[in-house]
Amino acid sequence: MKLAIIGDLQYWKAEVENLGFKMEQIKKFDPAFSFVMGDVGGSQMRSEEGLLETKEYVSRVGCPFHLIYGNHDVEYWPDNRFEYDPEGTYRKVFGESPYTSYIFNGVLVVCISIERQPYESFITPYTVYVSDKQYEWVKNEIESNKDKPCIIIAHAPVAGSGLRCERPMHNAALDTYLDHTFKPQRWVALLRDNPQIKAWVSAHFHMGHDYDTAITQRNGVVHISCGVMTCCTRDERAHTRILDITEDKRLLVYTLDHNDDKELILDAEIDLIGEEESVGRISRHGRHEILIGTDDEAQKVWYDEAHCSYFVSTKKGMLWEYSEELSDFCGAVSYEKKVENLYINKNKLIMEYPNTTLASVDLVDRGRWQYKDSLEQKIVALDELVGEKLPTVNYESYSSKEGTYIKF
């Protein structure tokens, strides 16, 4: 049973004719069902008109479809937070909930939809937030179907997936993975505690499929990134995913290249029952093997045992925080200057710069990774510099098509 995975449909009005043509390209491969991965619409995003327009174009694929919300579908700024009702508008257009589940060929497919973050916990308009209510529904749906292999469909990946993204943009904007600044640990635990979850399919990064880390495997779960077909591509690729769930519980992962649609490209084959090793173009990087970026490199790495975190200083002056619990970057705590030394004073991370300037951030404050980096607000007095100097750790660097990686 073929499923089309249609990535972020952000587009310009000038693209409309071409968008219809690309839907016809998908139709040619005869999918039985389509999933639209959110962030939809042109100049009418976050409106009933935008959803209706998306519905019209996706209908050209010629099969039933389900649309989940992405972060841009629900985002708001503090000065217009009551202007648009994402959930109410969705139900008006589609008559159902944006998060739901399906069973195809005996395989459970669970759809997770981004929600608008509560205003009282507002940090950034881009957050990929999921409510406790939806999380409990997802957890119950999966645990109630333990006898079925499970595929998760979500706008954003889970923390620690290792999928290719563009740094520093994503971590700096606090929207790299699901529940990035809220409760990302629960999604990591959900995968750990439910081995019947075999694959997690996401979009969000706007990157093509011809990278080693467009498909990854971590702790038994295969993470599959879906590209885009519109002008919102970040690497000039125009890719759509086609998945095929076979009768014998195998998942075939294909690329539809909209610039050369003569045939599908088989990228991976996943045994959903779990008896055989998944094969194909699948990256299996270690949990301490992480992407720094395409034009940056690491200079020092420190380890904070008390908070189970690594801090990575780069040539460009970024100071990334990496969580051992998540096996991923949380974000960057400094953007402006290269850090010389790091100290810990209880929950305070104190940064010493080459000119002996000191600044600090609170390691239990989830707002510490905001892109509004103002050292003037973080300057601390010299007599506050008490506590332990963090030790540096050894690491290796290597280059790849994705950019510079470090391994420690």
C-alpha positions in Angstrom: 0.0 0.0 0.0 1.6 3.2 -1.2 1.5 6.4 1.0 2.6 9.8 -0.3 4.3 12.0 2.3 4.0 15.6 1.1 6.4 17.9 2.9 5.9 21.5 3.9 3.7 23.2 1.3 4.8 26.8 1.8 4.7 28.4 -1.6 4.4 31.7 -3.5 1.3 32.5 -5.6 3.5 32.4 -8.7 4.1 28.7 -8.0 0.4 27.6 -8.1 0.4 26.2 -11.6 3.6 24.3 -11.0 2.3 23.0 -7.7 -0.7 21.5 -9.5 1.7 19.8 -11.9 3.7 18.3 -9.0 0.6 16.9 -7.5 -0.1 15.1 -10.8 3.5 13.7 -10.7 2.6 12.1 -7.3 -0.7 10.8 -8.7 1.2 8.9 -11.4 2.6 6.5 -8.8 -0.9 5.7 -7.6 -0.7 6.2 -3.8 -3.7 4.9 -1.8 -3.4 7.7 0.8 -1.5 10.9 1.4 -0.2 12.7 4.5 0.4 16.4 4.3 3.1 17.4 6.8 2.0 20.9 7.7 3.3 24.4 7.2 0.8 24.9 4.3 -0.3 27.7 2.1 1.0 30.7 0.3 0.1 34.2 1.3 -2.9 32.9 3.1 -1.2 30.8 5.7 -3.0 30.5 9.0 -6.4 31.1 7.5 -9.5 29.1 6.4 -8.7 30.2 2.8 -5.2 28.8 3.1 -6.5 25.4 4.3 -9.2 25.3 1.6 -6.6 26.1 -1.1 -4.3 23.3 0.2 -7.2 20.9 0.2 -7.9 21.8 -3.4 -4.3 21.1 -4.6 -3.7 17.9 -2.5 -7.0 16.5 -3.8 -5.4 16.4 -7.3 -3.3 13.4 -6.1 -6.6 11.5 -6.4 -6.7 9.7 -3.0 -7.8 10.4 0.5 -5.4 12.5 2.6 -4.8 13.7 6.1 -3.2 17.0 7.0 -1.3 17.6 10.3 -0.3 21.0 11.5 3.3 22.3 11.5 4.7 25.1 13.6 4.0 27.8 11.1 0.3 26.8 10.9 -0.3 27.6 14.6 2.4 30.2 15.5 1.5 33.6 16.8 3.2 36.7 18.1 2.2 38.3 21.4 0.5 41.2 19.8 -1.9 39.2 17.7 -2.4 36.0 19.7 -6.2 36.0 19.5 -6.4 36.7 15.7 -6.6 33.1 14.5 -8.0 29.9 16.0 -6.0 27.0 14.5 -8.0 24.1 15.9 -11.4 25.6 15.3 -10.5 26.5 11.7 -9.1 23.0 11.1 -12.3 21.3 12.3 -14.4 23.7 10.2 -12.5 22.7 7.0 -11.8 19.0 7.6 -14.4 18.0 10.2 -12.0 16.0 12.3 -9.1 16.3 14.7 -5.6 17.1 13.2 -4.1 14.2 15.3 -5.5 10.8 14.6 -4.4 7.2 13.7 -4.9 4.7 10.8 -4.2 1.0 10.3 -2.7 0.0 6.9 -1.9 -3.6 6.2 -1.9 -4.3 9.9 0.5 -1.4 10.6 -0.5 1.3 13.0 0.1 4.8 11.7 -0.1 7.6 14.4 -0.3 11.2 13.3 1.0 13.9 15.7 0.0 17.5 15.0 1.7 20.7 16.3 -0.5 22.8 18.6 -0.4 26.4 19.6 1.7 26.9 22.7 0.0 28.4 25.7 0.5 32.1 25.8 1.7 32.0 29.4 4.6 29.9 28.4 5.4 31.8 25.2 9.1 31.9 24.3 9.3 32.0 20.5 6.6 32.0 17.8 8.2 29.0 16.1 8.0 26.4 18.8 6.9 22.8 17.8 4.7 22.3 20.8 2.4 19.4 21.7 -0.1 19.5 24.6 -0.2 17.0 27.4 -3.7 16.0 26.2 -2.3 15.0 22.7 0.7 13.3 24.2 -1.4 11.1 26.4 -3.6 10.2 23.5 -0.6 9.2 21.4 0.8 7.2 24.2 -2.5 5.4 24.8 -3.0 4.7 21.1 0.5 3.1 20.8 0.3 1.1 24.0 -3.2 -0.1 23.1 -1.9 -1.6 19.9 1.3 -3.3 21.1 0.6 -6.2 18.8 1.0 -4.0 15.7 4.2 -2.4 14.3 3.9 1.4 14.5 4.9 4.3 12.2 4.7 7.8 13.6 4.0 10.7 11.3 4.9 14.1 12.7 5.9 17.5 11.4 9.1 17.6 13.3 11.5 14.8 14.3 12.2 13.5 17.8 15.3 14.7 19.7 18.3 12.6 19.0 17.2 11.4 15.5 20.4 12.6 13.9 18.6 13.8 10.8 20.2 16.4 8.6 19.2 20.0 9.5 20.6 23.4 8.9 22.7 24.9 11.7 22.7 27.2 13.4 19.2 28.1 12.2 17.1 25.3 13.7 18.6 24.9 17.2 19.0 28.6 17.5 15.3 29.1 16.8 14.3 26.4 19.3 12.3 24.5 16.8 14.5 21.6 15.8 12.6 18.7 17.2 9.2 18.0 18.8 8.5 19.8 22.1 12.0 21.3 21.8 11.6 23.8 24.7 8.8 22.0 26.5 9.0 18.2 27.2 11.2 16.6 24.5 12.3 13.9 27.0 8.8 12.2 26.9 9.1 11.5 23.2 12.5 9.9 23.6 11.1 7.8 26.4 8.1 6.8 24.3 10.3 5.4 21.6 12.5 3.6 24.2 9.5 2.0 26.0 7.7 0.9 22.9 9.9 -1.2 20.6 7.0 -1.8 18.3 7.6 1.8 17.0 9.7 1.1 13.9 9.8 4.4 12.0 9.3 8.1 12.6 8.6 10.2 9.5 9.0 14.0 9.6 9.4 17.0 7.4 10.2 20.5 8.8 13.8 20.8 7.6 13.2 21.6 3.9 16.2 19.5 2.9 16.4 16.9 0.1 16.9 13.2 0.4 20.3 12.7 -1.2 22.2 13.1 2.1 23.6 10.3 4.2 21.5 11.5 7.2 18.2 12.0 5.4 17.4 8.6 6.9 18.9 7.5 10.2 18.6 4.7 12.7 18.8 5.2 16.5 18.0 2.6 19.1 16.0 0.5 16.7 13.9 3.3 15.2 14.4 4.5 11.6 13.9 8.2 11.2 12.9 9.4 7.8 13.1 13.0 6.6 10.8 14.3 3.9 11.8 17.1 1.6 9.7 19.8 -0.1 8.5 20.4 -3.6 8.2 24.2 -3.5 10.3 27.4 -3.3 10.8 26.8 0.5 13.6 24.3 -0.3 16.9 25.1 1.4 19.1 23.2 -1.0 17.4 23.4 -4.4 16.0 19.9 -4.2 12.3 19.2 -5.0 11.6 15.8 -3.3 8.6 14.0 -2.0 8.6 10.7 -0.1 6.6 7.7 -1.2 6.3 4.9 1.4 5.0 1.4 0.6 3.7 -0.8 3.4 3.8 -4.4 2.0 1.6 -7.3 2.9 4.5 -9.0 4.7 5.0 -5.9 6.9 8.0 -4.3 5.2 8.3 -0.6 4.7 9.9 0.5 1.4 11.1 4.1 1.4 11.3 5.9 -1.9 12.2 9.4 -3.2 10.1 11.1 -5.9 12.4 13.6 -7.5 10.1 16.2 -9.1 12.9 17.3 -11.5 13.2 13.7 -12.8 10.0 11.8 -12.1 10.6 8.9 -14.5 10.8 6.4 -11.7 10.9 6.2 -7.9 14.3 5.9 -6.2 14.4 3.2 -3.5 16.3 4.6 -0.5 15.6 2.0 2.3 13.8 -1.2 3.2 12.7 -1.6 6.8 11.5 -4.8 8.3 8.5 -3.6 10.5 8.4 -6.9 12.4 12.0 -6.4 13.4 13.5 -9.8 12.5 15.9 -8.4 9.9 18.3 -5.5 9.7 17.0 -2.4 7.8 19.0 -1.9 4.7 19.6 0.9 2.2 20.9 4.5 2.6 20.6 4.6 6.4 23.0 6.5 8.6 23.8 5.0 12.0 25.9 7.7 13.7 26.7 7.3 17.4 24.9 9.3 20.0 28.0 11.5 20.6 28.5 12.1 16.9 26.9 15.4 16.0 26.7 18.0 13.2 28.2 21.4 13.8 27.3 23.0 10.5 28.5 23.5 6.9 30.9 26.4 7.5 31.9 26.1 11.2 34.2 23.9 13.3 34.6 23.0 16.9 37.4 24.5 19.0 36.7 23.2 22.6 34.4 20.7 24.2 33.6 20.7 27.9 31.6 18.3 30.0 29.3 19.2 32.9 28.7 16.0 34.9 26.2 17.6 37.3 23.8 18.5 34.4 24.8 15.6 32.1 25.6 18.1 29.3 28.4 18.9 26.9 29.2 22.4 25.7 30.8 22.9 22.3 32.6 26.1 21.4 33.0 26.8 17.7 35.2 29.0 15.5 32.3 31.3 14.8 31.8 32.0 18.5 28.8 29.7 19.1 28.5 27.9 22.4 26.2 24.9 21.9 24.7 22.9 24.7 24.4 19.2 24.1 22.1 17.0 26.3 23.2 13.5 27.0 19.6 12.6 27.9 18.4 13.7 24.5 21.5 12.9 22.5 21.0 16.2 20.8 21.8 19.9 21.0 19.4 21.9 23.2 20.4 25.2 21.7 23.2 27.8 21.8 23.8 29.7 25.0 26.2 32.2 23.5 26.4 33.6 19.9 28.7 36.6 20.1 32.2 35.7 21.3 34.5 32.7 21.6 34.4 31.3 25.1 37.8 30.7 26.8 36.7 28.8 29.9 33.5 27.5 31.6 32.6 27.3 35.3 29.7 25.9 37.2 28.2 27.6 40.2 25.2 25.5 41.3 22.9 25.9 38.3 24.8 28.8 36.8 27.0 28.3 33.8 29.6 31.1 33.9 31.4 31.9 30.6 34.8 33.5 30.6 35.9 35.2 27.4 39.4 36.0 26.2 39.2 39.6 27.4 38.2 38.3 30.9 34.6 39.4 30.4 32.3 37.1 32.3 28.7 36.2 31.6 26.3 33.6 33.0 23.1 31.7 32.2 20.8 29.7 34.3 20.9 26.0 33.3 17.4 25.3 34.6 15.9 28.2 32.6 14.4 26.8 29.4 14.7 30.3 27.9 18.5 30.3 28.0 18.7 29.3 24.3 16.8 32.3 22.9 18.3 33.8 19.9 18.2 37.2 21.6 21.7 36.9 22.9 22.6 40.0 25.0 25.7 39.6 27.0 25.0 43.0 28.6 22.2 41.4 30.5 24.3 38.4 31.6 27.5 40.2 32.9 28.5 38.9 36.3 30.9 40.2 38.8 34.3 38.5 39.3 33.4 37.6 42.9 30.6 35.4 41.6 33.1 33.2 39.9 33.1 30.5 42.4 32.6 26.8 41.9 34.3 24.3 39.6 36.0 24.9 36.3 34.6 22.5 33.7 37.1 20.0 32.3 37.6 19.8 28.5 37.2 16.5 26.7 38.9 15.2 23.6 37.0 15.0 20.3 37.5 14.3 16.7 36.3 16.4 13.7 35.5 15.2 10.2 33.9 16.7 7.1 31.0 15.2 5.1 28.4 16.3 2.6 26.2 17.4 5.4 29.0 19.6 7.0 31.4 19.3 9.9 30.8 16.6 12.5 32.4 16.1 15.8 32.7 12.9 17.8 33.5 12.7 21.4 
